[in-house]
Amino acid sequence: MKKQKFPPHLPFVVVALLSGLLPHGALCAADSLPVPSEVTIEGQDHHTLKDFFKRFEQDKVNRLPSEAVSQVLYRALPEAYKKACEESVNNLGDGAAGTAGMTVKVVYAEGEKERKPIRALVAFACSSKDEAYANKFRDERLAALEIDRRFSRLSILKREEEQEKCPELVRIMVEKNVHIGSKGVVGLNFARSDENASGGAAMGILKEETVNFYAFEDNGIKPAVLKEREERLRDSDGKEVTSVYSASVVLKKDMKGNIVGILSPFTVKRNDGRVAKGMVRYSWDGENQAFVRE
């Protein structure tokens, strides 16, 4: 397998918002390292991926990647991310050293259409193989996979913002599939939480949930929609206050069912009492291929 850098573009564009900074670290350390953001996969490894993903849309039962497919994707992952995973798990406590493990899951896949390559979103999950630590740490890193006729390309999707500390638990799930114009767009739910903070006296964000929409385009990454956030604060008197931001993501559609905007009604509560409510609106900017806050 040959690795090399490609021009600075990604095969997907995030067309909603991304927000979310939580304490405690995972694969975040690799974001600041000089590692290739794109890796080519050739030869037999490429054919292994192509054979699997060609059948993916037709196979409604077995959509889990085989061991062979998982190993191909794991080999393509830059060493810096693997090392960051090991270090994060080793820091969980006595006995955690050497228990790090990584699994791969297919989040979304789009088959060959009009001679376009197969494209998919995959997630690399880092956690401990020891049951004693399994629920204390999990970080999922999203990557874009493009499978063409001669080679495949894996693009690690960089997080929107750098941070010194990162979420302790991160899970990525499909929220919904929609259409914007003639494009198929997939909405992914990113759930982040910090179990240590929720059980102690630490201040900051305890959990957060965001929804990001991805379209298959050769553009950059845009910002996103906050759905829920819970954080522990201190008021002017030094008393501890728990603040909960809760919002809905409502898609605005035209007569043809295409998405033209997003409505996000929200409430903010402190210590179980509502203190504010409002509405955030986004409209679709077709020229820039992005949602713009009104």
N, C-alpha and C positions, 0 to 999 in steps of 0.2 A: 504494500500500500504506500503510495507516494503522497507526501504532504507538501503543500505550498500555499502561499498567500494569493488571494484574488483581489481585484479592485474593490474599493470600499463601498459595496452595496449589499443589500440583503434581499432575498427573494420574496419577502413578505413586507407589508406595511401595516403597522398598527393604526387603525382608524378610530380609536376612541381614546381614553385617558389611562394613564398609569400613575398610581400614587401609592405610597406605602413604605414606610420605614419603621422597622421594629428592632428592638435590641437582640443581641446574641447572634453569633456568626455561623456561617456555613460556607458555601462555595463562593461567597462574596469576595473573599480575599483574592480570588483569581481575576476579578474584574480589573484590578490595577496592575496586573502582571502583563509583560509583553508577550502574549501568546497569540497564535493565529486565530482570527475570528472565523475563518473559513478553511475547510480541509477537503481535499479531493479524495475520493475513494475509487480505486480502479481495479481491474483484473477480476479475479474470482469473487472478491468481496462485493464489487459492484454488481455482478450477476446475481449474487445471493440476495441483495436488496431488491433488485429489479424483479426477480421471480416472485418474491413475497408480496411486494406492493402491487404487482399486476393483478393478483388474485384478491387483494384486500377488500375492494368494494363489493365483489361478488360473494365473498365468504362472510356470511352474516353470523356464523357461529364462532369460528376460531379466528379472532382478530388479535390475539396475543402474539407478539413476536416470538419466533422460535429461538432456541438457544443459539443457533448459528447466526441469526439476524441480530440478536442482542450483542453477541461477541463482535460482530462487524462494527456496530455503532459504538461499542465501548472502546474498541481499538482506535477509532477515529477521534474520540474525545481527547483533547490536549492533556498532556501529563499534568499541567498545573492545576487543572480542575480535579483530577484524581488525587493529587497530593493534598489539595485544600480539603477534600472530603475526609481523607484519613486523619488530618490534623484536627478537624472539627470534632470527629467522633472520639479521638484519643483524649480530648479535653473534657469529655463528659464526666469522667470520674475514674476512680480506681477500678481496674478490671476492664475498662472500655478499650484500652489500647489493642490494636490489631483486630477489632471487630467490625471495622468499616466495610460496607458493601454498597454496590451501586446496581440499580435495576433500571431497565429501559421500558417505557410504555409508549404506544402510539396514541397521541391525543386526537389527531385528525389527519385524514388523507384524502387527496383529490386525484383521481386517475388521469390517464392520458386523454387529452382533449384537443382535437385539431392540431395534432403534431406537437403539442406542448408537452413538456416533461411531466412526469409524476411528481407531485409535491405533497409534503406531509409536515406535520408538526409533531415532534417527539419530545419526551421529557426524560431527563436523567435524574433519578431519585437517589440521594445519598442518605444512608441511615445506618444504624448499628444492627448487626445480625444477632446480637445478644438480646434476648427478650427483656432483660432488666433495663435496657436503655432504648429499646425500640420505640417507645412512645415519648421519649424525651427530646428527640431530635429527628427531623426529616426536612430535607431541602430539595425541592424539585427545580431543575434548571431547564428552560425551554430552548429547543433548537429547531431550526428549519432544515428540512431535507429535500433536495432536488435531485431526481433521478432521470438523467437523460440517456440517450442511446449508448454513448461511449464511456461515460463516467458518472459518478454521483458526487454531490457536494453537500457537506454538512456545515451549517452556519450557526454558531452559538449566538443566541440573541442576548445582547448586552442589556443589563438592567438600566432603567432610565436614569437613575441617580446613584452616584457613588455614596457609600456610607461606611463609617467605621465599624458599626455593628449591624448585624443582619438578623432576619427572622429565625427563630428556633424551629418552627414548624411551617412548612410551605407545601400546599397541595394545589395542583392544577386540574381543573375539571371543565368539560364542555358545558357551557350555559345554553347556547342556542345557535342555530344556523339561520342566516338571513340573506337578503339580496339587496345590494345597493347598485342601481342601474342594472347592468347585465352581469355583474360580478357576484360570485358566491362568497359570502363572508361568514367566518365562524367566530362566535363569541366565547371566550374562555374566562372562567372564574378563577381568580387567584386568591386563595385563603391563606392568611398569615396569622400566626399567633406566637406568643411568648409565654409558655407555661410557667417558667421560673418567675417572671414578673408578676403574674396573676397570683402566685402563691406566696409572694414576699412583700417587701416594702418598697420595691423599686418603682420609680416614677417613669412615666412614658406610655407608649402605645402597647396595649395588651394583646389586641387582635384587630385585624383589618381584612376587609374583603373588597376586591376590585373586579370589574368586568372589563376586559379588553377585547376589541374586535380586530380580526386579522383578515386581510384580503391578499390574494396572490398577485403581488405587483413587485416591480423592481425599484422600490423607493426606500426612503428611510423610515425611522420610527417616530411616531407622533405621541403626544401625551394622553390622559384617560379619566374614567368615571369612578369616583369613590362611592362604594355602596354601603359600607358599614365600618365604623371604627370605634373601639373602646379604649380609653386611656385613663391613667391615674394621674391626677394633678394635685397641686396644693394651692389653696386660695390665698388671699391677702393676709389672712390670719394664721397661715401655716397649717390649716386643717386639710386632711386628705379628702379629695373630691374625685369621684368616678364619673367621667363624662362619656356618653355614648352618642355617637353620630350614626343615624340610621336613614338610609335612602333607598328608593326604588329606581329601577332603570326601566323607563317606559319608552318604547320605540314609536316614533311618529312615522306613519306610512302614507304614501299617495294612493290613488285609486287602483294602481297596478300592483300594490303590495310592496313597492320599493321603499326602503328606509330613507327618510328625508331629514330626520333629526332625532334628538333624544330629550326626553323630559325626565328630570331627576328630583322629585319631591323629597324633602328631608325633614327630619326632626332632630333636635339636640336635647338630650336629657342629662341632668346632673343629679346624682344620688337619687335616681328613680323619679325625679320630677321634671316635667317638660319645661324647658326654658326658651326654646326657639323653634321656629319652623319656617320653611321657605321652599323655593323652587329654583333649580338650576336648569338652564336651557342650552341646548347645543343644536346648531344647524349644520347640515352637510355642505361643505365647500367642494363642489365637483372639480374645480380647477386645480386645487391643491390636494384633492383626495384626502380630506381630513374633516373631522368634526370641529367646529369652532364655537367656543362659548359665546353666547349672546350677551 
